[in-house]
Amino acid sequence: MRRIKQFLLSKSSNNIACLNILSALLLNGLNFFTLPLFSRLLGADHYGRVSLYTTWVSILTILISLQAGSAIGSALQVFKPDQIKKYLSGTMSVITVNFAVFLCIMAAGMPLWIRMTGFHQNVLSVMLVHSLGAAYINFSSLRFTHGKAALLNFILSGSVSVCSVVLSLVFICVFCDEDSLYLGRIAGLAVVNGIAGICCYVVTLRQGRVFYHRDYWKFCFTYGVPLIFHGLSHIILGQSDRIMLNYFSTERIVGIYSLSYTFSSVLNIIWTALNNTWVPFYYGYLKDGARTALLCRTKRYLTLYTIITMGFMLLAPEVYRLFAAREFWEGADLLPVLAVCHYSVFMYSFPVNFQFYNRKTGFVAVGTFSAAVLNIVLNCVLIPEIGMWGAAFATWISYVALFLFHQIISRYLAGADYHYRTALFLKYYMAAALMAGAIYVLKDCWQMRWGIACVLGVLFIKELRKEKTLF
């Protein structure tokens, strides 16, 4: 019992990483673990409808939040310790004020929103509350992450995730008929996120007791507003393919593609957790000028995530078919391509973290916006021709461009001494891409794929035992 308590309260990098991974898996990854349940309960059409709803929630969450949480890491470096709670309270209120403004704008243009989204006015109202709650929760999660309060982050994530699943099942099984199953899932997500988010805001406001402070709001807007375009561009990169698939095909195709993408996004969930753990320590290395130690740990981090990605690709086809109902199985062939998409996001995080550290958020937005524009163009060209495959390849090409854009920005435009050369990343990326190609060659040889995965797993565990650290 004492060891468990020490583990939960410890602020070592390994313990924080473990708790952050668990938090990310609970907050975002429960979608992955409940795939077998909801794909069978909802079917492809209703699952596609829910996916479109969550895509719009993601967009609204970015707009409502003004990316206020993104400034927390820098605020901890700028403001004194006794100011932090006041800063958090004041900047969280930015979200509240912006929501009120956005509510008026959306109410005035409701017919337009209905045509854009395809959802009824009542669903749009629920969507707004859901988005506000998600904005508050994301802010609180970033607060706990940068404050290295991994246990609180775990509790918040676990509560939201488990309750939303349970409530969704109650709504679907008790209150919904065959034509409205998707509404049960939507209601379960919205109610839990709305209540939990408001609770987060009330607690933060009571701790800081500041609603408005000019310096806090100015810092938040200066840092965060350019990241709205960055955040929206990421939504376009990651989810516009579903909206465009719905336009060019059917909700059934959207459902199959969405399930494949959600299944593969376990890689993104793991990366998010690792990145949340990596960033505070990365900032510390930069601040101390420990470039040699940083490069050594970066190579370990690259090796770690490359092995994880390869292992996923090797095992994914069979596991996917266990998770998904038969009507979704054609999406299994997309998994290697989607895995490399997520790996490209991991690669991009290295130059973009450097830009965040140097507060070059304008450059961050420009690079991501450029990749988002490319993604829209490629979707328009490829989806009508090859459907789901077009969406997958458009996303892959766009994420490669995203990495290259930010790598160029960090090396030549950020105005600081960038410490990562492109050659460092190339061999790792080639290994992941070649593995993706090998999966198609070994498509029907599951025994060989699983054997290779076991070898990688043994090497991975051996390396962890030797180094006794994730990175």
C-alpha positions as CSV (number, residue, x, y, z in Angstrom):
1,M,0.0,0.0,0.0
2,R,2.9,2.4,0.8
3,R,4.5,1.7,-2.5
4,I,1.3,2.4,-4.4
5,K,0.9,5.7,-2.5
6,Q,4.6,6.6,-3.3
7,F,4.0,5.8,-6.9
8,L,0.9,7.9,-7.2
9,L,2.4,10.9,-5.4
10,S,5.9,10.7,-7.0
11,K,7.0,13.3,-9.5
12,S,9.7,11.3,-11.2
13,S,9.5,11.3,-15.0
14,N,8.7,7.6,-15.2
15,N,5.8,7.8,-12.7
16,I,4.4,10.9,-14.3
17,A,4.7,9.3,-17.7
18,C,2.7,6.2,-16.5
19,L,0.0,8.3,-15.0
20,N,-0.2,10.6,-17.9
21,I,-0.5,7.7,-20.3
22,L,-3.3,6.2,-18.2
23,S,-5.0,9.6,-18.1
24,A,-4.9,10.0,-21.9
25,L,-6.0,6.4,-22.4
26,L,-9.0,7.1,-20.1
27,L,-10.0,10.5,-21.5
28,N,-9.5,9.7,-25.2
29,G,-8.7,6.0,-25.3
30,L,-12.0,4.7,-23.9
31,N,-13.3,5.4,-27.4
32,F,-10.8,2.8,-28.5
33,F,-11.6,0.2,-25.8
34,T,-15.4,0.6,-26.3
35,L,-15.2,0.2,-30.1
36,P,-16.5,-3.4,-30.0
37,L,-19.5,-2.3,-27.9
38,F,-20.5,0.9,-29.7
39,S,-19.8,-0.3,-33.2
40,R,-22.2,-3.2,-32.7
41,L,-24.8,-1.2,-30.8
42,L,-24.9,1.7,-33.3
43,G,-24.0,0.2,-36.7
44,A,-22.0,2.0,-39.4
45,D,-24.6,4.7,-40.2
46,H,-25.2,5.8,-36.6
47,Y,-21.5,5.5,-35.7
48,G,-20.7,7.8,-38.7
49,R,-23.3,10.2,-37.4
50,V,-21.7,10.3,-33.9
51,S,-18.3,10.8,-35.6
52,L,-19.5,13.8,-37.5
53,Y,-20.9,15.2,-34.2
54,T,-17.7,14.8,-32.3
55,T,-15.8,16.4,-35.2
56,W,-18.0,19.5,-34.9
57,V,-17.5,19.5,-31.1
58,S,-13.8,19.5,-31.6
59,I,-14.0,22.5,-33.9
60,L,-16.3,24.4,-31.5
61,T,-14.1,23.5,-28.5
62,I,-11.2,25.2,-30.2
63,L,-13.2,28.3,-31.1
64,I,-14.7,28.6,-27.6
65,S,-11.5,27.9,-25.6
66,L,-9.4,30.4,-27.6
67,Q,-6.6,27.9,-26.8
68,A,-6.3,29.6,-23.4
69,G,-4.8,26.4,-21.9
70,S,-1.9,26.4,-24.3
71,A,-0.4,29.4,-22.5
72,I,-0.2,27.7,-19.2
73,G,3.3,26.2,-19.7
74,S,4.8,29.6,-20.6
75,A,2.8,31.3,-17.8
76,L,4.5,29.1,-15.2
77,Q,7.9,30.4,-16.5
78,V,6.8,34.1,-16.5
79,F,4.5,34.7,-13.5
80,K,5.5,34.2,-9.8
81,P,4.3,31.1,-8.0
82,D,1.8,33.1,-5.9
83,Q,0.2,34.5,-9.1
84,I,-0.4,31.2,-10.8
85,K,-3.8,30.4,-9.3
86,K,-5.0,33.9,-10.0
87,Y,-3.7,33.6,-13.6
88,L,-5.5,30.3,-14.1
89,S,-8.8,31.7,-12.7
90,G,-8.5,34.8,-14.8
91,T,-7.7,33.1,-18.1
92,M,-10.3,30.3,-17.6
93,S,-12.8,33.2,-17.4
94,V,-11.7,34.1,-20.9
95,I,-13.4,30.9,-22.1
96,T,-16.6,31.9,-20.2
97,V,-16.8,35.3,-21.8
98,N,-16.0,34.0,-25.3
99,F,-18.7,31.3,-24.9
100,A,-21.3,34.0,-24.2
101,V,-20.2,35.9,-27.3
102,F,-20.2,32.8,-29.4
103,L,-23.6,31.8,-28.1
104,C,-25.1,35.0,-29.4
105,I,-23.4,34.6,-32.8
106,M,-24.5,31.1,-33.2
107,A,-28.1,31.9,-32.2
108,A,-28.3,34.7,-34.8
109,G,-27.0,32.3,-37.5
110,M,-28.8,29.1,-36.5
111,P,-30.3,28.3,-39.9
112,L,-26.8,28.5,-41.4
113,W,-25.3,26.2,-38.7
114,I,-28.1,23.7,-39.3
115,R,-27.3,23.6,-43.0
116,M,-23.5,23.3,-42.4
117,T,-23.7,20.5,-39.8
118,G,-26.8,18.7,-40.8
119,F,-28.0,18.5,-37.2
120,H,-31.2,19.6,-35.6
121,Q,-31.3,22.8,-33.6
122,N,-31.7,20.9,-30.3
123,V,-28.6,18.8,-31.1
124,L,-26.7,22.0,-31.9
125,S,-27.6,23.4,-28.4
126,V,-26.3,20.2,-26.8
127,M,-23.2,20.5,-28.9
128,L,-22.5,24.0,-27.5
129,V,-22.8,22.9,-23.9
130,H,-20.6,19.8,-24.7
131,S,-18.0,22.1,-26.3
132,L,-17.9,24.5,-23.3
133,G,-17.4,21.6,-20.9
134,A,-14.7,20.1,-23.1
135,A,-12.9,23.5,-23.2
136,Y,-12.9,23.7,-19.4
137,I,-11.8,20.1,-19.0
138,N,-8.9,20.5,-21.5
139,F,-7.8,23.6,-19.7
140,S,-7.8,21.8,-16.3
141,S,-6.0,18.8,-17.8
142,L,-3.2,21.1,-19.2
143,R,-3.0,22.8,-15.8
144,F,-2.5,19.4,-14.0
145,T,0.0,18.3,-16.7
146,H,2.3,21.4,-16.5
147,G,1.9,21.4,-12.7
148,K,3.1,17.7,-12.7
149,A,-0.1,16.8,-10.9
150,A,-0.5,13.5,-12.8
151,L,-2.8,11.9,-10.1
152,L,-5.3,14.7,-10.4
153,N,-5.2,14.5,-14.2
154,F,-5.8,10.7,-13.9
155,I,-8.8,11.2,-11.6
156,L,-10.4,13.9,-13.8
157,S,-9.8,11.8,-17.0
158,G,-11.1,8.6,-15.4
159,S,-14.3,10.2,-14.1
160,V,-15.2,11.8,-17.4
161,S,-14.5,8.8,-19.5
162,V,-16.2,6.1,-17.4
163,C,-19.3,8.2,-16.6
164,S,-19.8,9.2,-20.3
165,V,-19.6,5.5,-21.4
166,V,-22.1,4.4,-18.7
167,L,-24.5,7.2,-19.3
168,S,-24.4,6.7,-23.1
169,L,-25.2,3.0,-22.6
170,V,-28.2,3.9,-20.4
171,F,-29.5,6.4,-23.0
172,I,-29.0,4.0,-25.9
173,C,-30.5,0.9,-24.3
174,V,-33.4,2.6,-22.4
175,F,-34.5,5.8,-24.1
176,C,-33.6,5.4,-27.8
177,D,-35.3,3.6,-30.6
178,E,-33.8,2.2,-33.8
179,D,-33.8,5.6,-35.6
180,S,-32.2,7.6,-32.8
181,L,-29.4,5.4,-31.4
182,Y,-26.8,8.1,-32.2
183,L,-28.6,10.6,-29.9
184,G,-28.0,8.3,-26.9
185,R,-24.3,8.4,-27.4
186,I,-24.3,12.1,-28.0
187,A,-26.4,12.8,-24.9
188,G,-24.0,10.6,-22.7
189,L,-21.0,12.5,-23.9
190,A,-22.5,16.0,-23.6
191,V,-24.1,15.6,-20.2
192,V,-20.9,14.3,-18.5
193,N,-18.6,16.8,-20.3
194,G,-20.9,19.7,-19.5
195,I,-21.2,18.9,-15.8
196,A,-17.5,18.0,-15.3
197,G,-16.3,21.0,-17.1
198,I,-18.5,23.5,-15.1
199,C,-17.2,21.8,-11.9
200,C,-13.6,22.4,-13.1
201,Y,-14.4,26.0,-13.7
202,V,-16.1,26.6,-10.4
203,V,-13.1,25.0,-8.5
204,T,-10.5,27.1,-10.4
205,L,-12.5,30.3,-9.9
206,R,-12.8,29.7,-6.1
207,Q,-9.1,29.0,-5.8
208,G,-7.9,32.1,-7.8
209,R,-10.8,34.5,-7.1
210,V,-10.0,36.5,-10.2
211,F,-12.4,36.9,-13.1
212,Y,-10.6,39.7,-15.0
213,H,-7.0,40.9,-14.9
214,R,-5.6,42.9,-17.7
215,D,-2.1,41.4,-17.6
216,Y,-3.4,37.8,-17.5
217,W,-5.9,38.3,-20.3
218,K,-3.2,40.1,-22.4
219,F,-0.8,37.3,-21.9
220,C,-3.4,34.7,-22.7
221,F,-4.6,36.4,-25.9
222,T,-1.1,37.2,-27.1
223,Y,0.0,33.6,-26.7
224,G,-3.2,31.7,-27.3
225,V,-5.1,33.4,-30.1
226,P,-2.6,32.5,-32.9
227,L,-3.0,28.9,-31.7
228,I,-6.7,29.0,-32.6
229,F,-5.6,28.7,-36.2
230,H,-3.2,26.0,-35.2
231,G,-5.9,24.1,-33.4
232,L,-8.4,24.5,-36.2
233,S,-5.9,23.4,-38.7
234,H,-5.2,20.3,-36.7
235,I,-9.0,19.6,-36.7
236,I,-9.0,20.0,-40.5
237,L,-6.0,17.7,-40.8
238,G,-7.4,15.0,-38.6
239,Q,-11.1,15.2,-39.1
240,S,-12.1,17.1,-42.2
241,D,-11.8,13.9,-44.2
242,R,-14.9,12.6,-42.4
243,I,-17.0,15.7,-43.3
244,M,-15.8,15.5,-47.0
245,L,-16.3,11.7,-47.1
246,N,-19.9,12.4,-46.0
247,Y,-20.3,14.9,-48.8
248,F,-18.8,12.7,-51.5
249,S,-20.1,9.3,-50.3
250,T,-22.4,8.0,-47.4
251,E,-22.6,8.0,-43.6
252,R,-21.8,4.2,-43.8
253,I,-18.5,5.0,-45.4
254,V,-17.9,7.7,-42.8
255,G,-18.6,5.2,-40.1
256,I,-16.1,2.6,-41.5
257,Y,-13.4,5.1,-42.0
258,S,-14.0,6.7,-38.6
259,L,-13.8,3.4,-36.8
260,S,-10.4,2.6,-38.5
261,Y,-9.2,6.1,-37.7
262,T,-10.3,5.8,-34.1
263,F,-8.7,2.4,-33.7
264,S,-5.4,3.7,-35.1
265,S,-5.6,6.8,-32.9
266,V,-4.5,4.7,-29.9
267,L,-1.0,5.7,-31.2
268,N,-2.0,9.4,-31.0
269,I,-3.2,8.8,-27.5
270,I,0.1,7.2,-26.4
271,W,2.0,10.1,-28.1
272,T,-0.1,12.7,-26.4
273,A,0.6,11.2,-23.0
274,L,4.3,10.8,-23.7
275,N,4.5,14.4,-25.1
276,N,2.7,15.8,-22.1
277,T,5.4,14.1,-19.9
278,W,8.2,15.0,-22.3
279,V,7.5,18.7,-22.7
280,P,8.1,19.9,-19.1
281,F,11.4,18.1,-18.9
282,Y,12.3,19.2,-22.5
283,Y,11.8,22.8,-21.4
284,G,14.0,22.2,-18.4
285,Y,16.8,20.8,-20.6
286,L,16.6,23.9,-22.9
287,K,16.5,26.3,-19.9
288,D,19.7,24.6,-18.5
289,G,21.4,24.4,-21.8
290,A,21.9,20.6,-21.5
291,R,22.0,19.9,-25.2
292,T,24.1,16.7,-25.0
293,A,21.7,15.1,-22.5
294,L,18.7,16.3,-24.5
295,L,20.0,14.7,-27.7
296,C,20.6,11.4,-25.9
297,R,17.1,11.3,-24.4
298,T,15.6,12.4,-27.7
299,K,17.1,9.3,-29.4
300,R,15.6,7.1,-26.7
301,Y,12.2,8.8,-27.2
302,L,12.4,8.2,-31.0
303,T,13.3,4.6,-30.5
304,L,10.5,4.0,-28.0
305,Y,7.7,5.4,-30.1
306,T,9.1,3.8,-33.3
307,I,8.9,0.4,-31.7
308,I,5.4,1.1,-30.4
309,T,4.2,2.1,-33.9
310,M,5.8,-0.9,-35.5
311,G,4.2,-3.2,-33.0
312,F,0.8,-1.7,-33.5
313,M,1.0,-2.2,-37.3
314,L,2.1,-5.8,-36.9
315,L,-0.8,-6.7,-34.6
316,A,-3.5,-4.3,-35.7
317,P,-5.4,-6.3,-38.5
318,E,-6.4,-9.2,-36.3
319,V,-7.1,-7.1,-33.2
320,Y,-9.2,-4.7,-35.3
321,R,-11.4,-7.6,-36.6
322,L,-11.9,-8.7,-33.0
323,F,-13.0,-5.2,-32.0
324,A,-15.2,-4.3,-34.9
325,A,-18.4,-5.7,-36.3
326,R,-18.1,-7.5,-39.7
327,E,-19.6,-4.5,-41.6
328,F,-16.5,-2.5,-40.5
329,W,-13.9,-5.0,-41.6
330,E,-13.0,-3.4,-44.9
331,G,-11.4,-0.6,-42.9
332,A,-8.7,-2.9,-41.6
333,D,-6.6,-2.4,-44.8
334,L,-6.3,1.4,-44.0
335,L,-4.6,0.8,-40.7
336,P,-0.9,0.8,-41.8
337,V,-1.4,4.1,-43.7
338,L,-3.2,5.7,-40.7
339,A,-0.5,4.5,-38.3
340,V,2.1,6.3,-40.3
341,C,-0.1,9.4,-40.3
342,H,0.0,9.3,-36.5
343,Y,3.7,8.7,-36.5
344,S,4.1,11.8,-38.7
345,V,2.4,13.8,-36.0
346,F,4.8,12.5,-33.4
347,M,7.7,13.6,-35.7
348,Y,6.2,17.1,-36.0
349,S,6.0,17.5,-32.3
350,F,9.8,18.0,-32.0
351,P,10.1,21.2,-34.1
352,V,6.7,22.6,-32.8
353,N,7.7,22.1,-29.1
354,F,10.8,24.2,-29.8
355,Q,8.6,26.9,-31.3
356,F,6.3,26.8,-28.2
357,Y,9.3,27.2,-25.9
358,N,10.4,30.3,-27.8
359,R,6.8,31.6,-28.0
360,K,6.7,31.7,-31.7
361,T,3.0,30.8,-31.9
362,G,2.5,32.8,-35.0
363,F,4.9,30.5,-36.9
364,V,3.2,27.5,-35.3
365,A,-0.1,28.6,-36.7
366,V,1.3,29.4,-40.2
367,G,2.9,26.0,-40.6
368,T,-0.1,24.0,-39.5
369,F,-2.5,26.2,-41.5
370,S,-0.4,25.5,-44.6
371,A,-0.7,21.7,-44.1
372,A,-4.5,22.0,-43.5
373,V,-5.0,23.8,-46.8
374,L,-3.0,21.1,-48.5
375,N,-5.2,18.5,-46.8
376,I,-8.4,20.1,-48.1
377,V,-7.0,20.3,-51.7
378,L,-5.9,16.6,-51.6
379,N,-9.2,15.5,-50.1
380,C,-11.1,17.2,-52.9
381,V,-8.9,15.5,-55.5
382,L,-8.5,12.0,-54.0
383,I,-11.7,11.2,-52.2
384,P,-14.0,11.3,-55.3
385,E,-11.5,9.0,-57.1
386,I,-10.6,6.4,-54.4
387,G,-12.9,7.1,-51.5
388,M,-11.6,6.1,-48.1
389,W,-8.1,5.4,-49.4
390,G,-8.1,9.0,-50.8
391,A,-8.9,10.4,-47.4
392,A,-6.1,8.2,-45.8
393,F,-3.4,9.2,-48.3
394,A,-4.4,12.8,-48.2
395,T,-4.0,12.8,-44.4
396,W,-0.6,11.0,-44.7
397,I,0.8,13.4,-47.3
398,S,-0.5,16.4,-45.3
399,Y,1.1,15.2,-42.0
400,V,4.4,14.7,-43.7
401,A,4.2,18.3,-45.1
402,L,3.2,19.4,-41.5
403,F,6.5,18.0,-40.2
404,L,8.6,19.5,-43.0
405,F,6.9,22.9,-42.7
406,H,7.7,23.1,-38.9
407,Q,11.2,21.7,-39.3
408,I,12.0,24.4,-41.8
409,I,10.4,27.1,-39.6
410,S,12.4,25.9,-36.6
411,R,15.7,25.7,-38.4
412,Y,15.5,28.9,-40.5
413,L,12.7,31.2,-39.3
414,A,12.2,30.8,-35.5
415,G,15.1,33.1,-34.6
416,A,16.8,30.7,-32.2
417,D,19.4,28.0,-32.2
418,Y,17.4,24.8,-33.2
419,H,19.1,21.7,-32.0
420,Y,17.5,19.0,-34.2
421,R,18.7,18.2,-37.8
422,T,16.3,16.6,-40.2
423,A,18.8,13.6,-40.7
424,L,18.1,12.7,-37.1
425,F,14.5,11.9,-37.9
426,L,14.9,10.4,-41.3
427,K,16.1,6.9,-40.4
428,Y,13.4,6.5,-37.8
429,Y,10.7,7.6,-40.3
430,M,12.0,5.3,-43.0
431,A,11.9,2.4,-40.6
432,A,8.2,3.1,-39.8
433,A,7.3,3.7,-43.4
434,L,9.0,0.5,-44.6
435,M,7.2,-1.5,-41.9
436,A,3.9,-0.1,-43.2
437,G,4.8,-1.4,-46.6
438,A,5.8,-4.8,-45.2
439,I,2.4,-5.2,-43.6
440,Y,0.7,-5.3,-47.0
441,V,3.3,-7.8,-48.2
442,L,2.7,-10.0,-45.1
443,K,-1.1,-9.3,-45.0
444,D,-2.0,-13.0,-45.0
445,C,1.0,-14.2,-42.9
446,W,-0.3,-13.3,-39.4
447,Q,2.0,-15.8,-37.7
448,M,5.1,-14.1,-39.1
449,R,3.8,-10.6,-38.2
450,W,3.0,-11.6,-34.7
451,G,6.4,-13.3,-34.4
452,I,8.2,-10.1,-35.4
453,A,6.0,-8.2,-32.9
454,C,7.1,-10.6,-30.1
455,V,10.8,-10.0,-31.0
456,L,10.3,-6.2,-30.9
457,G,8.4,-6.5,-27.6
458,V,11.3,-8.5,-26.0
459,L,13.9,-6.0,-27.3
460,F,11.7,-3.1,-26.0
461,I,11.4,-4.6,-22.5
462,K,15.1,-5.4,-22.4
463,E,16.0,-1.8,-23.3
464,L,13.6,-0.5,-20.6
465,R,15.2,-2.7,-18.0
466,K,18.7,-1.6,-19.0
467,E,18.0,2.1,-19.1
468,K,15.3,2.2,-16.3
469,T,13.7,5.2,-18.0
470,L,11.3,5.8,-20.9
471,F,13.5,8.5,-22.4
